[in-house]
Amino acid sequence: MKMTMERRQFLTASLAGLGGIVFASDLIRGKRAQAAGRRGEDFFFVQFSDTHWGFKNPAINPDFGGTLPKAIAAVNAWPKKPDLVVFTGDLTHTTDDDKERRARLAGFRELSQGLKVETIKYLPGEHDAALDRGAAYRDLFGPSYYVFDHKGVHFIVLDNVSDPAAHLGDEQLGWLAADLKKQNHAARIVVLTHRPLFDLAPDWDWATPDGSKAIDLLMPYQNVTVLYGHIHQVNHHQSGHIGHHAATGMMYPLPAPHSVPKKGPIPWDPAHPYQGLGYRQAEARVRQADLALTELPVVKAADPPAKEQVVKVTAKKFEYSPSVITLKRGVPATLQLTSLDRQHGFACPALKLQAEINPGKVTEVKFTPDKVGEFPFHCSVFCGSGHDQMEGTIKVTE
């Protein structure tokens, strides 16, 4: 998917997906924005959410131990690395066993640190923190709500899960108010949280009871985007000028709000493995004011079998037509050889091809090119004075 929009719009429209690669650039309006923007520079980051490490139900995800490593490997393989990776909660799957909870959190932390990026930021989900009010999470990862700045963008990490009733609470709201007072109203602000701050589906536990208080505190600021997880699917919502963008989950998808009588993980579909799990790449090209969004699955679906390449080749004194045969590497090929005058030959030593071509008959040479390059062929049956000049090339490309 590719979108084009004004630069000031791109963040609020784009930050979604399990791994939303996000450019944060030119999010400020007006002359004050331009002055503030000079202090920052373009960058991109990745959002992972709802990895549920420790989940073990093969009916829901038979690759429960491999999905997250596959996504990490995919990000590590990118030639250009993101500045940072953020995990927006439910790092692990819930357990009543305190010891097991800590073991899962520790295992997740070790695995996530295999990301080849300089900065990784975390926040808890209710699966990580609700049963012990965030004690294990804080021991292993540090504070559950905090702020940080990166290249002119102010990130605010909120905790709406350590309270079992999913409140932010007066203490955290007071902390948020104090932090916002330090910010210019044109500041570029990205809020990271687990649950939606608005009432998406309270009866499905998709809400934050006092989230509206946080939104009210953020409302005076012109450029605010909220990234969250929890609902295991992409969802976009606007609170006035504030955009809220949910990410897909890593372990299993959930149904759309109120689309079924009761929410629950969507079972694995063997015909469409990893469906609903993936990440989004968002690339902002600031000069062109373009935003390119690409949805990427955790595992690329198998490509359909490539169609066979069939090339008709005619031979006559002292030439082949075509004399250059272009083929794709790895795609089965058939050369249909015919002669317009007398017997000729066809030999391509580098590809180990050899055939006789007789008038009035079609000789088929079947093979699958397995290497890229240019490979000469020639007539291998003496056909007269120009025999030595009867030659051509098979060109194999990716």
C-alpha positions as CSV (number, residue, x, y, z in Angstrom):
1,M,0.0,0.0,0.0
2,K,1.3,3.5,-0.9
3,M,-0.1,6.7,0.4
4,T,0.7,10.3,-0.4
5,M,-0.1,13.1,1.9
6,E,1.2,16.3,3.4
7,R,4.2,15.8,5.6
8,R,2.5,17.0,8.7
9,Q,-0.1,14.3,8.3
10,F,2.0,11.2,7.9
11,L,2.6,10.1,11.4
12,T,-1.0,10.2,12.6
13,A,-2.0,8.2,9.5
14,S,0.7,5.6,9.5
15,L,1.8,4.3,12.8
16,A,0.3,0.8,12.9
17,G,1.1,-2.8,12.4
18,L,2.9,-5.2,14.5
19,G,6.2,-3.9,13.4
20,G,5.3,-0.5,12.2
21,I,8.5,0.9,10.8
22,V,7.8,4.5,11.4
23,F,9.4,7.6,10.1
24,A,9.0,10.5,12.5
25,S,9.6,13.7,10.5
26,D,8.0,17.1,10.0
27,L,5.2,16.5,12.4
28,I,5.0,20.1,13.4
29,R,2.9,22.8,11.8
30,G,3.7,26.4,11.0
31,K,6.7,28.7,11.5
32,R,7.3,27.5,15.0
33,A,7.2,23.9,13.7
34,Q,9.8,24.7,11.1
35,A,12.1,26.1,13.7
36,A,11.6,23.1,16.0
37,G,12.0,20.7,13.1
38,R,15.5,22.0,12.4
39,R,16.5,20.5,15.7
40,G,15.5,17.0,14.6
41,E,16.1,14.7,11.7
42,D,14.3,11.8,10.0
43,F,14.4,8.4,11.5
44,F,12.4,5.2,11.6
45,F,11.7,2.7,14.3
46,V,9.9,-0.6,14.7
47,Q,6.9,-1.4,16.9
48,F,6.4,-5.0,18.0
49,S,3.4,-5.8,20.2
50,D,1.7,-8.7,22.0
51,T,4.5,-11.2,21.6
52,H,3.1,-13.5,24.4
53,W,6.3,-15.3,25.0
54,G,5.4,-18.5,26.9
55,F,2.1,-19.1,25.0
56,K,1.8,-22.8,24.1
57,N,-1.2,-23.8,22.1
58,P,-0.5,-25.4,18.8
59,A,-4.1,-25.1,17.7
60,I,-3.8,-21.4,17.8
61,N,-0.1,-21.1,16.7
62,P,1.9,-24.3,16.1
63,D,5.0,-22.1,15.7
64,F,4.6,-20.5,19.2
65,G,8.3,-20.7,19.8
66,G,9.4,-19.5,16.4
67,T,7.2,-16.6,15.4
68,L,9.1,-13.9,17.4
69,P,12.5,-15.2,16.4
70,K,11.5,-15.1,12.8
71,A,10.4,-11.4,13.1
72,I,13.6,-10.5,14.9
73,A,15.7,-12.2,12.1
74,A,13.7,-10.3,9.5
75,V,14.5,-6.9,11.1
76,N,18.1,-7.9,11.6
77,A,18.4,-8.7,7.9
78,W,17.4,-5.2,6.8
79,P,20.3,-3.3,5.2
80,K,19.3,-0.1,6.9
81,K,18.7,-0.6,10.6
82,P,16.0,1.2,12.6
83,D,17.1,3.7,15.2
84,L,15.1,1.8,17.9
85,V,12.5,-0.9,18.5
86,V,9.6,-0.5,20.9
87,F,7.6,-3.4,22.4
88,T,4.1,-2.2,23.4
89,G,3.1,-4.8,26.0
90,D,2.1,-8.4,26.6
91,L,5.7,-9.4,26.2
92,T,4.8,-12.7,27.8
93,H,1.7,-14.8,28.2
94,T,0.0,-14.8,31.6
95,T,0.7,-17.3,34.3
96,D,-0.4,-17.5,38.0
97,D,3.1,-18.8,38.9
98,D,5.3,-15.9,40.0
99,K,8.5,-17.8,39.4
100,E,7.3,-18.8,35.9
101,R,6.3,-15.2,35.1
102,R,9.8,-14.0,35.9
103,A,11.4,-16.8,33.9
104,R,9.2,-15.9,30.9
105,L,10.1,-12.2,31.2
106,A,13.8,-13.0,31.5
107,G,13.6,-15.4,28.5
108,F,11.8,-12.7,26.5
109,R,14.3,-10.1,27.4
110,E,17.2,-12.3,26.3
111,L,15.6,-13.1,23.0
112,S,14.6,-9.5,22.3
113,Q,18.2,-8.3,22.9
114,G,19.2,-10.2,19.8
115,L,17.8,-7.3,17.8
116,K,20.7,-5.6,16.1
117,V,19.6,-2.1,17.1
118,E,21.1,0.4,19.5
119,T,18.0,1.1,21.5
120,I,15.1,-1.1,22.6
121,K,12.2,0.2,24.7
122,Y,9.6,-1.8,26.6
123,L,6.4,-1.4,28.3
124,P,4.2,-4.0,30.1
125,G,0.9,-5.5,29.1
126,E,-1.7,-7.0,31.5
127,H,-0.3,-10.5,30.9
128,D,3.1,-9.2,32.2
129,A,2.0,-7.1,35.1
130,A,-1.6,-7.2,36.3
131,L,-1.3,-10.2,38.6
132,D,1.6,-8.8,40.6
133,R,1.0,-5.1,39.9
134,G,4.1,-5.0,37.7
135,A,6.6,-6.1,40.4
136,A,8.4,-8.7,38.2
137,Y,8.4,-6.4,35.1
138,R,9.9,-3.5,37.0
139,D,12.6,-5.8,38.5
140,L,13.7,-7.0,35.0
141,F,13.0,-3.9,32.8
142,G,12.8,-0.9,35.1
143,P,10.1,1.7,35.4
144,S,6.7,0.9,33.8
145,Y,6.1,4.5,32.7
146,Y,8.8,7.0,31.7
147,V,9.8,9.4,28.9
148,F,12.6,9.6,26.5
149,D,13.6,11.9,23.5
150,H,14.9,10.9,20.2
151,K,15.9,13.3,17.4
152,G,13.4,15.9,18.2
153,V,10.5,13.5,19.1
154,H,9.3,13.3,22.7
155,F,8.2,9.8,23.6
156,I,5.8,9.2,26.6
157,V,5.4,5.6,27.8
158,L,2.3,5.0,29.9
159,D,1.3,2.1,32.1
160,N,-2.4,1.2,32.0
161,V,-2.0,-2.5,33.0
162,S,-0.2,-2.7,36.4
163,D,-3.4,-1.7,38.1
164,P,-5.6,-4.8,37.8
165,A,-8.5,-2.5,37.0
166,A,-6.5,-1.0,34.1
167,H,-6.5,2.6,35.5
168,L,-3.6,4.9,34.9
169,G,-4.2,6.3,38.4
170,D,-3.9,9.8,39.8
171,E,-0.2,9.5,40.5
172,Q,0.7,8.7,36.9
173,L,-1.7,11.3,35.5
174,G,0.0,13.9,37.8
175,W,3.3,12.8,36.5
176,L,2.0,13.1,32.9
177,A,0.7,16.5,33.5
178,A,4.0,17.7,35.0
179,D,5.9,16.3,32.0
180,L,3.7,17.9,29.4
181,K,4.0,21.3,31.1
182,K,7.7,21.1,30.1
183,Q,6.8,20.7,26.4
184,N,6.1,23.3,23.7
185,H,2.5,23.0,22.4
186,A,4.1,22.4,19.0
187,A,6.3,19.5,20.2
188,R,6.3,16.2,18.4
189,I,4.9,13.7,20.8
190,V,4.5,9.9,20.5
191,V,2.6,8.1,23.3
192,L,3.3,4.4,23.7
193,T,0.8,2.4,25.7
194,H,-0.7,-1.1,25.8
195,R,-4.4,-0.6,26.1
196,P,-6.4,1.9,24.0
197,L,-6.8,5.2,25.9
198,F,-10.2,5.6,24.4
199,D,-13.3,3.3,24.8
200,L,-12.9,1.0,21.8
201,A,-14.9,-1.9,23.3
202,P,-15.1,-1.7,27.1
203,D,-17.2,-4.9,27.4
204,W,-14.3,-6.7,25.7
205,D,-11.8,-5.0,28.1
206,W,-10.5,-2.8,25.3
207,A,-10.4,0.5,27.1
208,T,-8.7,2.4,29.9
209,P,-11.3,3.6,32.5
210,D,-9.4,6.9,33.1
211,G,-7.8,7.1,29.6
212,S,-10.0,10.1,28.8
213,K,-8.1,12.1,31.4
214,A,-4.8,11.4,29.7
215,I,-6.3,12.4,26.3
216,D,-7.5,15.7,27.9
217,L,-4.0,16.4,29.1
218,L,-2.6,15.7,25.6
219,M,-5.3,17.6,23.7
220,P,-3.6,21.1,23.9
221,Y,-0.6,19.7,22.1
222,Q,-0.8,20.0,18.3
223,N,1.1,16.9,17.2
224,V,0.3,13.8,19.3
225,T,0.2,10.2,18.0
226,V,-0.7,7.2,20.3
227,L,0.7,3.7,19.5
228,Y,-0.8,0.8,21.4
229,G,-1.3,-3.0,21.2
230,H,-3.7,-5.2,23.2
231,I,-6.3,-5.8,20.5
232,H,-4.0,-7.9,18.2
233,Q,-5.1,-6.1,15.0
234,V,-4.7,-2.8,13.2
235,N,-7.2,-0.2,14.2
236,H,-7.2,3.6,13.6
237,H,-9.1,6.1,15.8
238,Q,-9.2,9.8,16.1
239,S,-9.7,11.8,19.3
240,G,-9.9,15.2,17.7
241,H,-6.5,15.7,16.2
242,I,-4.9,12.9,18.2
243,G,-4.5,9.6,16.2
244,H,-4.6,6.3,18.0
245,H,-3.1,3.3,16.1
246,A,-3.2,-0.3,17.2
247,A,-0.7,-2.9,16.2
248,T,-1.3,-6.5,15.2
249,G,-0.1,-9.2,17.6
250,M,2.8,-11.5,17.2
251,M,1.3,-14.7,18.6
252,Y,-2.3,-14.8,17.4
253,P,-5.0,-12.5,15.9
254,L,-8.2,-11.5,17.7
255,P,-11.5,-10.8,16.0
256,A,-12.6,-7.2,15.1
257,P,-14.5,-5.5,17.9
258,H,-18.0,-7.0,18.4
259,S,-17.7,-9.0,15.3
260,V,-18.4,-12.2,17.2
261,P,-20.4,-12.9,20.4
262,K,-17.3,-13.6,22.5
263,K,-13.7,-12.5,21.8
264,G,-11.0,-15.2,21.7
265,P,-7.9,-16.1,19.7
266,I,-8.5,-16.9,16.1
267,P,-7.3,-20.5,15.4
268,W,-4.4,-21.2,13.1
269,D,-5.4,-21.7,9.5
270,P,-3.1,-24.3,7.9
271,A,-4.1,-23.0,4.5
272,H,-2.9,-19.5,5.5
273,P,-0.2,-19.8,8.1
274,Y,0.7,-16.7,10.1
275,Q,-2.3,-14.9,8.8
276,G,-3.0,-11.8,10.9
277,L,0.6,-11.7,12.2
278,G,3.1,-9.4,10.7
279,Y,4.6,-5.9,10.7
280,R,4.2,-2.8,8.7
281,Q,7.0,-0.8,7.0
282,A,6.3,2.9,6.7
283,E,8.9,5.0,4.8
284,A,8.5,8.8,4.7
285,R,10.2,10.6,1.8
286,V,10.1,14.1,3.1
287,R,11.1,16.0,0.0
288,Q,8.4,14.4,-2.0
289,A,5.9,14.5,0.9
290,D,5.2,10.8,0.3
291,L,4.5,8.1,2.7
292,A,4.9,4.5,1.5
293,L,3.3,1.8,3.7
294,T,4.1,-1.8,3.1
295,E,2.4,-4.6,5.1
296,L,4.9,-7.4,5.7
297,P,4.0,-10.9,7.1
298,V,6.0,-12.6,9.7
299,V,6.7,-15.3,7.2
300,K,6.5,-14.6,3.5
301,A,3.9,-16.8,1.8
302,A,5.3,-19.2,-0.6
303,D,5.4,-17.8,-4.1
304,P,3.2,-19.6,-6.7
305,P,5.1,-22.0,-8.9
306,A,6.7,-20.0,-11.7
307,K,5.4,-20.6,-15.1
308,E,7.6,-22.5,-17.4
309,Q,9.6,-20.4,-19.8
310,V,9.1,-21.6,-23.4
311,V,11.3,-20.1,-26.1
312,K,11.0,-21.1,-29.8
313,V,14.4,-21.1,-31.6
314,T,14.9,-21.5,-35.3
315,A,18.2,-22.5,-36.9
316,K,19.3,-22.0,-40.5
317,K,22.6,-21.3,-42.3
318,F,24.3,-19.8,-40.4
319,E,22.3,-18.3,-37.6
320,Y,19.9,-18.8,-34.7
321,S,16.8,-16.7,-34.2
322,P,16.7,-15.4,-31.5
323,S,20.5,-15.4,-31.0
324,V,20.1,-14.1,-27.5
325,I,17.8,-16.2,-25.2
326,T,16.9,-14.5,-21.9
327,L,15.8,-16.7,-19.1
328,K,15.1,-16.4,-15.3
329,R,17.2,-18.3,-12.8
330,G,15.3,-21.1,-11.1
331,V,12.4,-21.1,-13.5
332,P,12.0,-24.2,-15.6
333,A,12.7,-23.6,-19.3
334,T,12.0,-25.4,-22.6
335,L,13.8,-24.5,-25.8
336,Q,11.8,-25.6,-28.8
337,L,14.4,-26.0,-31.6
338,T,13.5,-26.3,-35.3
339,S,15.6,-26.1,-38.5
340,L,14.5,-24.2,-41.6
341,D,17.0,-25.8,-44.0
342,R,19.2,-28.7,-42.9
343,Q,20.5,-30.5,-39.9
344,H,22.1,-28.3,-37.3
345,G,23.2,-28.8,-33.7
346,F,22.8,-26.9,-30.4
347,A,25.4,-27.0,-27.7
348,C,25.8,-24.9,-24.6
349,P,28.7,-26.5,-22.6
350,A,28.4,-24.2,-19.6
351,L,24.8,-25.3,-19.0
352,K,25.5,-28.9,-20.2
353,L,22.9,-28.7,-23.1
354,Q,23.3,-30.7,-26.3
355,A,20.8,-31.5,-29.1
356,E,20.5,-32.2,-32.8
357,I,18.0,-30.0,-34.8
358,N,16.4,-31.7,-37.8
359,P,14.3,-30.1,-40.5
360,G,10.5,-30.6,-40.1
361,K,10.8,-31.6,-36.4
362,V,10.7,-29.8,-33.1
363,T,13.4,-30.8,-30.6
364,E,12.7,-29.8,-27.0
365,V,15.5,-29.1,-24.6
366,K,14.2,-28.9,-21.0
367,F,16.3,-27.6,-18.1
368,T,16.2,-25.2,-15.1
369,P,18.9,-22.5,-15.1
370,D,20.5,-22.5,-11.7
371,K,23.0,-19.7,-12.1
372,V,23.1,-16.1,-13.4
373,G,25.3,-15.1,-16.2
374,E,25.8,-15.2,-20.0
375,F,26.5,-18.6,-21.5
376,P,27.4,-19.0,-25.2
377,F,25.9,-21.7,-27.4
378,H,26.9,-22.8,-30.9
379,C,26.1,-25.2,-33.7
380,S,27.6,-28.6,-33.0
381,V,26.9,-30.2,-36.4
382,F,29.0,-29.0,-39.4
383,C,26.7,-27.1,-41.8
384,G,28.9,-25.3,-44.2
385,S,31.4,-22.5,-44.7
386,G,29.8,-20.2,-42.0
387,H,29.5,-23.0,-39.4
388,D,32.0,-21.4,-37.1
389,Q,30.0,-18.1,-36.9
390,M,26.7,-19.9,-36.0
391,E,26.4,-19.1,-32.4
392,G,24.4,-17.3,-29.7
393,T,24.0,-16.6,-26.0
394,I,21.8,-17.7,-23.2
395,K,21.4,-14.9,-20.7
396,V,20.2,-15.9,-17.3
397,T,18.9,-13.2,-14.9
398,E,17.5,-13.1,-11.4
